[in-house]
Amino acid sequence: MANRRPNSGAKRSLASRLILWLLVLAAIGVAAAVWANRAPIEGYAKVGTSYAARVACSCRFVAGRSLEDCEKDKLAGMELVSLSDDADARSVTASFPLVTANTATYREGYGCVLEEWEG
């Protein structure tokens, strides 16, 4: 007969539950930290997407580069900002997931101009 410990399964089950609870508490802590700092996060996201839209619009419709090439012009720390263009409207939209998006449109004689911010 194999030498088995009688409570080894119970200890593993307890450890699994403890790890699960710690992960749940960590997720709640992260969510609370994000909620508490939502105004600065939203502000930085709005400024970052505005900057990215304006620069990418100029890159795309003034310099005539591809949007993929314009992605290289994003600053460090802007990895979460995504760009999309509308060739017919001559505009570029930059978005930060679940937070904000901003659009810059090329206007003859003015270059790329940001759309007005709402509220």
KOLTOR-829682 format. One record per residue: residue in three letters; x negated, y negated, z negated of N, C-alpha, C in turn. Coordinates in steps of 0.001 Angstrom, whole numbers, padded with zeros to 6 digits, always signed. Example, Ala and Ser with C-alpha at 12.3 -4.5 7.8 and 13.67 -1.06 7.14 Angstrom:
2
ALA-013190+005690-007800-012300+004500-007800-013200+003300-007800
SER-012850+002250-007080-013670+001060-007140-012900-000030-007870
***
This chain:
119
MET-000828+001188+000000+000000+000000+000000-000870-001248+000000
ALA-000407-002259+000720-001150-003513+000781-000929-004291-000507
ASN-001946-005016-000887-001886-005829-002091-001237-007169-001726
ARG+000013-007366-002127+000761-008561-001778+001067-009391-003014
ARG+001050-010689-002811+001441-011577-003909+002947-011756-003849
PRO+003615-011650-004950+005069-011714-004928+005638-013080-004553
ASN+004956-014178-004821+005531-015510-004598+004888-016260-003441
SER+004087-015614-002604+003377-016336-001550+004346-016960-000548
GLY+005437-016293-000208+006443-016851+000710+007149-018045+000102
ALA+007451-017985-001181+008120-019084-001863+007214-020308-001931
LYS+005908-020093-002134+004967-021224-002196+004856-021898-000832
ARG+004825-021082+000227+004761-021665+001569+006033-022437+001887
SER+007164-021932+001482+008429-022613+001718+008472-023950+000972
LEU+007989-023954-000256+007935-025178-001048+006985-026179-000394
ALA+005834-025718+000068+004877-026600+000731+005466-027166+002021
SER+006185-026364+002772+006812-026837+004010+007843-027912+003718
ARG+008650-027691+002688+009651-028691+002324+008997-029975+001836
LEU+007916-029851+001081+007208-031027+000586+006628-031830+001751
ILE+006032-031148+002711+005473-031831+003883+006582-032516+004670
LEU+007707-031848+004849+008834-032434+005556+009319-033701+004863
TRP+009464-033654+003550+009907-034833+002801+008896-035968+002887
LEU+007617-035636+002858+006596-036678+002985+006652-037336+004368
LEU+006894-036542+005409+007035-037097+006752+008270-037992+006867
VAL+009366-037562+006259+010589-038369+006268+010350-039690+005536
LEU+009706-039638+004377+009413-040860+003626+008469-041778+004392
ALA+007494-041208+005085+006572-042013+005897+007326-042693+007040
ALA+008241-041975+007687+009035-042557+008770+009910-043690+008254
ILE+010504-043500+007088+011322-044557+006477+010456-045763+006146
GLY+009254-045528+005644+008331-046627+005335+007931-047412+006569
VAL+007649-046709+007658+007293-047389+008914+008483-048194+009421
ALA+009667-047606+009399+010864-048316+009852+011116-049569+008997
ALA+010919-049470+007698+011106-050622+006816+010073-051710+007112
ALA+008836-051316+007377+007787-052293+007697+008091-053005+009011
VAL+008557-052269+009994+008913-052881+011277+010090-053826+011083
TRP+011095-053403+010324+012260-054246+010076+011860-055533+009349
ALA+010994-055428+008373+010572-056596+007602+009768-057570+008462
ASN+009095-057069+009473+008252-057907+010330+008844-058101+011721
ARG+010149-057941+011859+010765-057995+013182+010635-059363+013838
ALA+010710-060453+013087+010616-061793+013688+009234-062027+014300
PRO+008147-061763+013576+006836-061940+014213+006620-060985+015386
ILE+007094-059753+015259+006937-058788+016349+007676-059283+017581
GLU+008905-059751+017398+009685-060256+018523+009033-061493+019131
GLY+008497-062366+018292+007821-063570+018792+006599-063237+019621
TYR+005753-062343+019105+004564-061935+019854+004948-061236+021146
ALA+005988-060416+021105+006428-059704+022306+006944-060687+023344
LYS+007700-061702+022917+008243-062687+023850+007122-063494+024505
VAL+006150-063920+023707+005030-064683+024254+004193-063798+025182
GLY+003946-062565+024774+003144-061644+025585+003797-061316+026912
THR+005106-061070+026892+005787-060756+028146+005892-061994+029043
SER+006048-063157+028452+006085-064393+029253+004746-064618+029943
TYR+003681-064467+029193+002339-064631+029751+002091-063605+030860
ALA+002420-062356+030598+002185-061296+031573+003007-061518+032840
ALA+004260-061942+032702+005108-062187+033871+004550-063322+034704
ARG+004148-064390+034067+003616-065564+034775+002313-065232+035501
VAL+001390-064565+034827+000103-064216+035436+000300-063203+036558
ALA+001127-062190+036331+001351-061164+037349+002092-061743+038560
CYS+003011-062668+038345+003706-063313+039448+002718-064086+040313
SER+001833-064835+039686+000818-065573+040438-000110-064626+041178
CYS-000494-063569+040508-001363-062567+041125-000678-061953+042343
ARG+000587-061636+042188+001328-060920+043226+001723-061823+044393
PHE+002310-062997+044102+002907-063803+045167+002087-065030+045574
VAL+001095-065425+044778+000193-066508+045183-001080-065903+045771
ALA-001676-064952+045043-002918-064319+045511-002665-063194+046508
GLY-001437-062665+046548-001094-061625+047510-001620-060236+047181
ARG-001921-059979+045903-002414-058664+045495-001237-057741+045193
SER-001519-056435+045145-000472-055470+044793-000209-055537+043288
LEU+000977-055108+042889+001317-055126+041469+000385-054203+040680
GLU+000019-053077+041278-000903-052150+040608-002244-052829+040342
ASP-002712-053643+041292-003971-054362+041105-003803-055456+040049
CYS-002627-056068+039995-002363-057121+039015-002317-056566+037587
GLU-001980-055276+037434-001962-054642+036105-003322-054769+035419
LYS-004380-054833+036211-005739-054935+035659-005969-056261+034948
ASP-005165-057271+035242-005352-058597+034668-004752-058750+033273
LYS-004019-057735+032796-003434-057827+031451-004551-057846+030410
LEU-004335-058615+029365-005315-058724+028288-005304-057481+027400
ALA-006378-057282+026669-006441-056187+025703-005328-056381+024678
GLY-004668-055303+024320-003566-055362+023370-002211-055448+024048
MET-002195-055524+025365-000935-055633+026090-000591-054326+026806
GLU-001070-053228+026278-000857-051927+026910+000614-051536+026964
LEU+001416-051992+026016+002836-051633+025989+003693-052504+026898
VAL+003128-053569+027430+003870-054440+028336+003857-053811+029725
SER+005049-053602+030294+005138-053028+031641+005600-054100+032622
LEU+005144-053974+033857+005449-054947+034897+006271-054306+036003
SER+007205-055072+036560+007940-054645+037744+008171-055883+038599
ASP+008177-055677+039916+008367-056824+040792+009596-056653+041675
ASP+010106-057769+042142+011208-057800+043094+010713-058641+044266
ALA+010285-057973+045331+009685-058664+046469+010674-059615+047133
ASP+011956-059247+047200+012957-060112+047837+013147-061412+047061
ALA+013195-061317+045740+013375-062505+044896+012045-063187+044600
ARG+010938-062551+044968+009583-063038+044690+009411-063309+043197
SER+009745-062293+042394+009653-062416+040945+008999-061179+040341
VAL+008445-061376+039155+007864-060285+038370+008481-060330+036985
THR+008896-059171+036502+009446-059046+035155+008476-058235+034308
ALA+008173-058762+033142+007339-058059+032168+008237-057690+030994
SER+008123-056450+030527+008979-056028+029415+008181-055309+028347
PHE+008634-055493+027114+008095-054806+025944+009227-053911+025462
PRO+009017-052588+025419+010111-051643+025165+010950-051979+023928
LEU+012260-051991+024120+013259-052178+023070+013214-053541+022387
VAL+012397-054484+022907+012294-055774+022236+012698-056920+023156
THR+012004-057094+024277+012275-058242+025138+011734-058020+026539
ALA+012201-058842+027458+011691-058878+028826+011768-060318+029316
ASN+010802-060718+030132+010788-062063+030700+010420-061987+032167
THR+010942-062931+032950+010746-062942+034390+010147-064273+034833
ALA+009199-064191+035752+008649-065374+036406+008938-065239+037896
THR+009362-066346+038517+009740-066351+039932+008892-067371+040679
TYR+008414-066974+041858+007644-067891+042690+008588-068901+043339
ARG+008259-070193+043178+009034-071269+043806+008078-072131+044608
GLU+008392-072294+045864+007540-073079+046760+007301-074466+046171
GLY+006046-074878+046142+005682-076182+045608+005449-076203+044107
TYR+005898-075165+043404+005743-075106+041949+004899-073921+041496
GLY+004758-072925+042324+004075-071699+041925+005041-070807+041170
CYS+004519-070040+040245+005358-069120+039479+005879-069807+038226
VAL+007188-069765+038064+007861-070458+036971+008642-069434+036156
LEU+008526-069543+034833+009270-068627+033950+010752-068984+033950
GLU+011578-067949+033874+013014-068150+033687+013221-068688+032273
GLU+014303-069426+032067+014571-069978+030738+014838-068864+029734
TRP+014358-069073+028508+014603-068120+027437+016014-068311+026922
GLU+016612-067199+026544+017944-067263+025947+017835-067009+024452
GLY+018489-067838+023677+018590-067720+022233+017427-067214+021590
***
